[in-house]
Amino acid sequence: MLNEIQVKCTLCGETNLQRGNFQNHINNLCPKADVSCSINSDMSCSWIGSRDQLEIHQSECKIYQSKLMKEINCVKDQRSEILTVDRRENLVNGK
């Protein structure tokens, strides 16, 4: 019953949030909640700012862009390996 009480977010001003959903709002949705760069944990980008600024930060963050390039290259390598295996199987099977 208490979880159904309507509350207002003190960060972004959104109203009519159910008290039971408030923590989810702060953790996942609130545009004014502080978040860190998603690279923070594994590649040491120390940026912290509001969620509504994260996309802008990531477009400028060299560390974030470097990680994306590594992931893209990894996917390309995996694709190449799959194609190589497929070609070998086709040769063995006479296709």
N, C-alpha and C positions, 0 to 999 in steps of 0.2 A: 504494500500500500504506500509506504513512504517512497519507494522507488518510482512511483507514478507521478509524484509531485512535479509540477512544471518549474524549471529553473532557468536562469539566464546565465550565459557564459560571460564571465567578467573579462575575458581576453578579447573576444570578437564581437560581443554584444548580441549573439544569436539568442533568441527567446524561444520559449515553448519546448525546451529540451527536457526530456524526462530525467529525473534525478538518477534513475538506474542506468541511463545511457550516457551520463555526463562524462565519465572517465573515458569511454570509447570516443566520445567527441574530441576530448583533449588529446588523446593518444593518436588518433587516426584522421580526424577531419578538420579540426579547428585551424583556420588559416593563420591565426596569430600565435599559435602555440610554438614554443621554441623546439626546433629539431636540429639535428646535426647532419652534416654531409653524409650521405650513405657510404662514403668511402672511409669515414672516420675510423672504424674499427680495424681495418686491415691495411690501410695505406697512409695513415697519419694526416689526413686533412682535418684541421682543427676548427673549421668553420661551424658556427652555430648561429642560427637566425630563425625568423618566423617561417612557417611552412609555406606561406605564399611567396617567399623569396627563394625557396629551394631550387626551383627550376632555373631561375636566373643565375644563381650561384653555379649550378652544375653546368650551365652553358659556358661559363668562364673558367671553371676549375680545371687546371691542367692535370691534377692528380686524377680527377673523375674521368676526364677524357682519355687519359693514359690507360685506365682500367678498362674502359669501353673498347679501346683499340686492342688490348690484350684478349678480351673476350671475343671480339670479332675474328681475330687471327686464330684463336683456338677453334672456333666454329669452322673456319675455312680449312684448317688442318684436318679436323674430323671429317669434313665433307670429302676432302681429297683422299683420305684413307678409305672411306666407304666406296668411292668411285674406283680406287685401285683394286680393292677386294672384289668388287663387282666385275671389273674387267677380267681379272684372273679366273673367276668362276665361269665367266662366259667363254674364255679360251679353253678351259678344261672341259666344259660341256659342249664345245664345238659350236657355239653360237656366234 
